[in-house]
Amino acid sequence: MPPDTGDDDGPVTYPSGGSTMQTDWLALSGCRCCASRRRFLAAACGACAGVAVGGLGPRGAAGAEAGRPRVRLVFACFAVKQDRPTWPHIGYDFTADIERVTTTLQRLCPEVEFLPVLCHTPEAAKQLVARGDGDRIDGYIVYQMNNWVQVMQTLVASGKPTLVADFPFAGSGGFLVYTSGMRRKHKNFSVVASTKIEDLAESARCFTMLRQGRSAEEFAAACDRVRRQRTPAADPAPCRDDPLKLAGVGECLEAMKRARLVTVGGRMQNLAKEILQRLGIEVIAVDFKEMTAAYAATDADKARQLAARWKSAARSVTLDDADETLEKSARQYLAQEALLAKHRAEAITINCLGGFYGGHLTAYPCLGFVELLDSGRIGACEADLLSTVTMIAVKHLAGRPGFISDPVLDTSKRQIIYAHCVASTKMFGPDGPANPFEILTHAEDRRGASVRSFLPQGYMTSTLEIHPGRQEILFHRAKAVDNVVMDRACRTKLAGEVVGDVERLLTFWDVYGWHRVTFYGDLREPMKELAAALRFRFVEEA
């Protein structure tokens, strides 16, 4: 069971007019959200009582009865207060966000009756569906508050009209990955990917169509139109000048055949074989024991000197025990260097989250990755082989480092925000200018050390993944417009204004996963040429 979200065992009270099924809904949500510390949530769950109106099947409102459509507003999260290292971050309390979303929707959409509930698990979602007809529920809004909580799947599969909304920098990974796959299977739901709650409210008004006998598919199509209409046009201002010094494609391919990549603690399946066969890059698997031995053999004095350099170069350092934490990070970097030298490799990728959470790594490798990237080598997150080989290819083609990220979409600004706790401070290459950076804890668990890099604005960027298994290069462009600073999700957040069709960016996440790699410069034509030389498909996702 999820942890208790209340702070006492006292009696539960409800607003006047409460329904006898309120206690059932609390059990289904997996939380005692009406305990005294959650008075707003008590009122929200008590709001299950209301106008008795007809239910809706997949084709429309039964009898098109008068009254407001009844919409179950489902807050999908693991717990109201985060008990694990995940987006937004450990210890994050959703209470204020749930209150804000509920009260704003009620104010902006008085023509819709919202019945809020928390839902933590697929089993709880099944119970919601089972009770839906008895409660005369017309449709659902799923507000995705954690990346990988799986609630939307069951509610969408019910056939009822459904809106799935992202809580940006909190539920964005699951939102993108899950909905992109479901959109190919189900026509009864639409999505909202926006930092403006007004966009969610405008789509929620489409539930009133159900009182006109309109179908779930027509509802979803109307919501899609609202999303497209509320996405602004691109800013016509040109990007800043950024000439590229490109190698020939043949030269790049030959360099890739000489490249070697170390992966630490990752699971490769058949991908390493496909990488070697189709890209020529050799993948060398290393276990955590070898990394631990390399860490133990590092020079403590050298680590202290490197930690002092990082500390003096940073705009700010916000860490407990900063010197000790930075020295551990420096030793982790020296261990990475040692493995690169031992295996004659130019790139390393580490299962950093599994290694750190599992006690295999003494420090996060984040600052070490930045050091490698700034010097023209490659350090890549999460044992992600696809992103690492993408970085190797562009290094030899354009001489620039990549920024692996977990993207977030914001259609209200026509933006995609690339978020991660690692980013180079020399995105134009090791001989290019450096940008400011801060050193903070790793965002999700508030431990170790990571980097917030304030990346240059006004330039064209290219974001891609090279997938040897699919024999594809996935590609889109965006103009770098902002560095987003907020205490949700990863530390570095580069906002880019999407070039092309924003709607297509909702498509490929279930196939490629959440990661993308962003590079400065317009690489569209060079990557098309590389794809042709490799006999890969060039797929534009925007």
ZAMARGU-4260 file (C-alpha; in steps of 0.2 Angstrom, whole numbers, plus 5000, padded with zeros to 4 digits):
<rodrens>
0) 5000/5000/5000 | 5006/5018/4997 | 5011/5028/5012 | 4997/5036/5022 | 4995/5054/5016
5) 4986/5060/5032 | 4994/5065/5048 | 4981/5057/5060 | 4969/5044/5062 | 4954/5055/5067
10) 4937/5054/5059 | 4934/5059/5041 | 4922/5073/5037 | 4914/5078/5021 | 4905/5093/5014
15) 4886/5094/5016 | 4878/5083/5003 | 4892/5070/5003 | 4888/5053/4995 | 4889/5037/5004
20) 4901/5030/4991 | 4915/5043/4996 | 4924/5031/5008 | 4925/5019/4993 | 4933/5032/4982
25) 4946/5035/4995 | 4950/5017/4996 | 4951/5016/4977 | 4963/5030/4976 | 4975/5022/4988
30) 4976/5036/5001 | 4967/5044/5016 | 4966/5060/5007 | 4953/5067/5019 | 4963/5067/5035
35) 4965/5083/5043 | 4981/5088/5035 | 4973/5087/5018 | 4957/5097/5021 | 4957/5103/5003
40) 4958/5085/4996 | 4944/5080/5008 | 4933/5093/5000 | 4939/5087/4983 | 4935/5069/4986
45) 4918/5074/4994 | 4914/5082/4978 | 4909/5065/4971 | 4891/5070/4975 | 4882/5081/4963
50) 4869/5082/4949 | 4863/5065/4944 | 4865/5064/4925 | 4866/5050/4912 | 4882/5040/4909
55) 4891/5040/4892 | 4897/5025/4883 | 4909/5025/4868 | 4896/5033/4857 | 4889/5047/4867
60) 4878/5053/4881 | 4864/5041/4885 | 4848/5051/4881 | 4858/5067/4880 | 4850/5072/4897
65) 4851/5089/4903 | 4864/5095/4916 | 4883/5096/4917 | 4894/5082/4911 | 4902/5073/4925
70) 4920/5071/4923 | 4932/5061/4935 | 4947/5072/4938 | 4961/5059/4941 | 4977/5065/4949
75) 4989/5050/4944 | 5004/5050/4956 | 5013/5037/4967 | 5010/5047/4983 | 5004/5065/4987
80) 5021/5068/4995 | 5035/5060/4985 | 5043/5045/4994 | 5056/5040/4980 | 5068/5048/4969
85) 5058/5053/4953 | 5052/5068/4945 | 5048/5082/4952 | 5060/5076/4966 | 5060/5066/4982
90) 5049/5075/4996 | 5039/5085/4983 | 5021/5088/4990 | 5008/5089/4977 | 4994/5096/4988
95) 4995/5114/4982 | 4996/5108/4964 | 4980/5097/4966 | 4971/5112/4974 | 4977/5124/4961
100) 4971/5113/4946 | 4955/5108/4954 | 4949/5125/4959 | 4955/5133/4942 | 4946/5120/4932
105) 4930/5123/4942 | 4931/5142/4940 | 4935/5142/4922 | 4923/5127/4917 | 4907/5130/4927
110) 4898/5120/4913 | 4907/5104/4918 | 4906/5095/4935 | 4923/5089/4940 | 4924/5075/4953
115) 4943/5074/4959 | 4951/5058/4965 | 4969/5052/4968 | 4974/5036/4959 | 4991/5028/4962
120) 4990/5011/4954 | 4983/5001/4939 | 4972/4991/4951 | 4965/5007/4957 | 4961/5013/4940
125) 4952/4997/4936 | 4941/5000/4951 | 4937/5018/4945 | 4932/5011/4928 | 4921/4997/4937
130) 4912/5011/4947 | 4911/5023/4933 | 4894/5018/4926 | 4886/5017/4943 | 4892/5035/4947
135) 4886/5040/4929 | 4904/5046/4924 | 4904/5054/4907 | 4923/5055/4905 | 4940/5057/4913
140) 4954/5069/4914 | 4970/5061/4919 | 4983/5073/4926 | 4999/5064/4925 | 5009/5070/4940
145) 5023/5056/4941 | 5032/5049/4926 | 5029/5031/4927 | 5013/5029/4937 | 5001/5019/4925
150) 4984/5025/4927 | 4979/5032/4910 | 4980/5016/4901 | 4965/5008/4910 | 4955/5024/4909
155) 4958/5027/4890 | 4954/5008/4887 | 4937/5010/4895 | 4931/5019/4879 | 4925/5034/4888
160) 4930/5052/4882 | 4947/5055/4891 | 4959/5070/4892 | 4977/5065/4897 | 4986/5081/4904
165) 5005/5082/4908 | 5010/5091/4924 | 5026/5098/4916 | 5043/5093/4924 | 5034/5080/4934
170) 5024/5067/4924 | 5032/5072/4907 | 5041/5055/4903 | 5026/5044/4906 | 5015/5057/4897
175) 5025/5056/4881 | 5030/5038/4881 | 5013/5031/4886 | 5001/5043/4875 | 5012/5041/4859
180) 5008/5022/4859 | 4990/5024/4864 | 4986/5037/4851 | 4989/5023/4838 | 4977/5012/4846
185) 4963/5023/4854 | 4953/5037/4846 | 4943/5042/4862 | 4956/5052/4870 | 4966/5068/4867
190) 4981/5076/4876 | 4986/5092/4884 | 5005/5096/4885 | 5005/5114/4891 | 5011/5125/4906
195) 4996/5135/4905 | 4981/5128/4914 | 4970/5138/4903 | 4974/5126/4889 | 4968/5112/4899
200) 4952/5121/4903 | 4948/5125/4885 | 4950/5107/4881 | 4940/5102/4896 | 4925/5112/4889
205) 4924/5100/4875 | 4916/5088/4887 | 4900/5098/4885 | 4899/5091/4867 | 4893/5075/4876
210) 4877/5083/4880 | 4874/5085/4862 | 4875/5066/4859 | 4893/5068/4851 | 4904/5053/4851
215) 4920/5050/4861 | 4930/5051/4845 | 4922/5067/4840 | 4926/5074/4858 | 4945/5069/4855
220) 4945/5077/4838 | 4938/5093/4845 | 4952/5093/4859 | 4965/5090/4846 | 4959/5106/4837
225) 4959/5116/4853 | 4977/5111/4856 | 4983/5115/4838 | 4973/5132/4838 | 4981/5137/4855
230) 4999/5133/4849 | 5007/5149/4843 | 5016/5152/4827 | 5034/5152/4826 | 5044/5168/4829
235) 5050/5173/4812 | 5066/5181/4819 | 5082/5173/4812 | 5094/5163/4823 | 5111/5169/4827
240) 5125/5165/4815 | 5133/5149/4819 | 5145/5142/4805 | 5149/5124/4806 | 5165/5116/4802
245) 5160/5099/4795 | 5170/5083/4791 | 5166/5074/4775 | 5153/5060/4778 | 5166/5047/4772
250) 5178/5053/4785 | 5165/5053/4798 | 5161/5035/4794 | 5179/5029/4795 | 5182/5038/4812
255) 5166/5029/4818 | 5174/5012/4813 | 5189/5016/4824 | 5178/5022/4839 | 5177/5012/4855
260) 5163/5014/4868 | 5164/5008/4886 | 5147/5005/4895 | 5147/5002/4913 | 5133/4992/4922
265) 5121/4992/4908 | 5111/4979/4899 | 5114/4979/4880 | 5104/4964/4873 | 5107/4964/4855
270) 5111/4982/4853 | 5130/4981/4854 | 5130/4969/4840 | 5119/4980/4829 | 5130/4995/4833
275) 5146/4986/4828 | 5138/4979/4812 | 5129/4995/4806 | 5140/5009/4813 | 5157/5001/4816
280) 5158/5007/4834 | 5164/4993/4846 | 5155/4993/4863 | 5165/4986/4878 | 5155/4980/4893
285) 5162/4984/4910 | 5154/4979/4927 | 5153/4990/4942 | 5167/4981/4950 | 5180/4987/4938
290) 5173/5005/4940 | 5175/5003/4959 | 5193/4997/4957 | 5197/5011/4946 | 5189/5023/4959
295) 5199/5016/4973 | 5215/5018/4963 | 5213/5037/4960 | 5225/5050/4966 | 5217/5059/4981
300) 5228/5075/4978 | 5223/5076/4960 | 5205/5074/4964 | 5206/5088/4977 | 5214/5100/4964
305) 5201/5096/4951 | 5187/5098/4964 | 5194/5115/4969 | 5195/5120/4950 | 5176/5115/4948
310) 5172/5125/4963 | 5180/5141/4958 | 5174/5140/4940 | 5155/5138/4945 | 5144/5153/4947
315) 5138/5145/4963 | 5139/5129/4973 | 5124/5123/4983 | 5129/5107/4992 | 5130/5100/5009
320) 5149/5096/5013 | 5153/5103/4996 | 5172/5099/4997 | 5169/5081/5001 | 5156/5079/4988
325) 5166/5087/4974 | 5181/5077/4979 | 5171/5061/4977 | 5164/5067/4960 | 5182/5071/4955
330) 5188/5054/4959 | 5174/5047/4949 | 5180/5057/4934 | 5197/5051/4936 | 5190/5033/4937
335) 5181/5036/4920 | 5197/5043/4913 | 5206/5027/4918 | 5194/5016/4910 | 5194/5026/4894
340) 5213/5024/4894 | 5213/5005/4898 | 5201/5001/4885 | 5207/5014/4872 | 5190/5022/4871
345) 5183/5039/4867 | 5167/5038/4875 | 5159/5031/4891 | 5142/5028/4897 | 5137/5023/4915
350) 5121/5016/4922 | 5122/5030/4934 | 5105/5029/4943 | 5106/5011/4946 | 5124/5012/4951
355) 5122/5026/4963 | 5105/5019/4971 | 5112/5002/4971 | 5128/5007/4981 | 5139/5003/4967
360) 5145/5021/4964 | 5152/5032/4977 | 5148/5048/4968 | 5137/5052/4953 | 5147/5054/4937
365) 5139/5070/4931 | 5153/5082/4934 | 5165/5070/4926 | 5154/5069/4911 | 5154/5088/4909
370) 5173/5087/4910 | 5174/5074/4896 | 5162/5084/4885 | 5171/5100/4887 | 5187/5092/4882
375) 5181/5084/4866 | 5177/5067/4873 | 5161/5059/4878 | 5153/5055/4894 | 5135/5049/4893
380) 5121/5046/4905 | 5111/5030/4910 | 5121/5017/4900 | 5111/5024/4885 | 5120/5016/4870
385) 5109/5024/4857 | 5112/5042/4863 | 5131/5038/4865 | 5133/5032/4848 | 5123/5047/4842
390) 5136/5058/4851 | 5150/5049/4843 | 5144/5051/4826 | 5141/5070/4828 | 5158/5072/4836
395) 5166/5066/4821 | 5155/5075/4809 | 5153/5092/4817 | 5166/5092/4832 | 5152/5097/4844
400) 5146/5089/4861 | 5128/5083/4863 | 5116/5086/4877 | 5106/5070/4882 | 5090/5075/4889
405) 5072/5070/4895 | 5062/5082/4885 | 5046/5091/4890 | 5033/5098/4878 | 5025/5115/4881
410) 5013/5119/4866 | 5007/5135/4874 | 5025/5142/4870 | 5028/5131/4855 | 5043/5124/4865
415) 5052/5108/4869 | 5062/5109/4885 | 5077/5098/4885 | 5080/5093/4904 | 5095/5083/4912
420) 5107/5085/4926 | 5122/5084/4914 | 5126/5097/4900 | 5143/5103/4893 | 5148/5121/4896
425) 5156/5122/4879 | 5142/5117/4867 | 5152/5124/4852 | 5166/5112/4855 | 5182/5112/4866
430) 5189/5127/4857 | 5173/5137/4858 | 5167/5149/4872 | 5161/5143/4889 | 5145/5147/4897
435) 5141/5149/4915 | 5136/5134/4926 | 5130/5130/4944 | 5134/5115/4954 | 5119/5108/4964
440) 5114/5091/4970 | 5107/5078/4958 | 5089/5084/4956 | 5078/5068/4959 | 5086/5062/4975
445) 5094/5078/4982 | 5111/5069/4983 | 5128/5070/4976 | 5133/5084/4963 | 5127/5088/4946
450) 5127/5103/4935 | 5115/5117/4929 | 5123/5124/4913 | 5116/5140/4906 | 5117/5136/4888
455) 5118/5149/4874 | 5102/5157/4867 | 5097/5162/4850 | 5105/5148/4840 | 5098/5134/4830
460) 5099/5117/4838 | 5097/5100/4831 | 5090/5085/4841 | 5092/5067/4836 | 5094/5049/4839
465) 5103/5037/4828 | 5095/5019/4830 | 5105/5005/4821 | 5092/4992/4826 | 5079/5002/4816
470) 5091/5009/4804 | 5084/5026/4806 | 5090/5043/4811 | 5076/5053/4821 | 5078/5072/4819
475) 5070/5088/4824 | 5076/5106/4826 | 5072/5120/4838 | 5079/5138/4841 | 5087/5139/4859
480) 5076/5153/4868 | 5078/5151/4886 | 5086/5142/4901 | 5072/5137/4913 | 5076/5137/4931
485) 5063/5129/4943 | 5064/5117/4957 | 5056/5102/4947 | 5064/5089/4937 | 5082/5090/4931
490) 5094/5104/4934 | 5098/5110/4916 | 5083/5114/4906 | 5086/5122/4888 | 5070/5128/4880
495) 5069/5127/4861 | 5056/5134/4850 | 5051/5120/4838 | 5054/5122/4820 | 5041/5112/4810
500) 5026/5103/4815 | 5024/5103/4834 | 5010/5090/4833 | 5022/5077/4826 | 5033/5078/4842
505) 5019/5068/4851 | 5022/5053/4840 | 5039/5043/4842 | 5042/5042/4861 | 5036/5024/4863
510) 5047/5018/4849 | 5063/5028/4854 | 5061/5031/4872 | 5062/5047/4881 | 5080/5052/4878
515) 5085/5064/4864 | 5102/5071/4861 | 5103/5090/4857 | 5118/5098/4847 | 5121/5117/4843
520) 5120/5120/4824 | 5108/5116/4810 | 5113/5098/4806 | 5098/5094/4795 | 5107/5092/4778
525) 5123/5084/4785 | 5112/5071/4795 | 5102/5067/4779 | 5118/5064/4770 | 5124/5053/4784
530) 5108/5043/4784 | 5109/5041/4765 | 5127/5034/4767 | 5122/5022/4781 | 5106/5017/4771
535) 5096/5023/4786 | 5079/5031/4785 | 5079/5049/4789 | 5064/5053/4800 | 5059/5070/4804
540) 5049/5071/4821 | 5043/5089/4819
</rodrens>
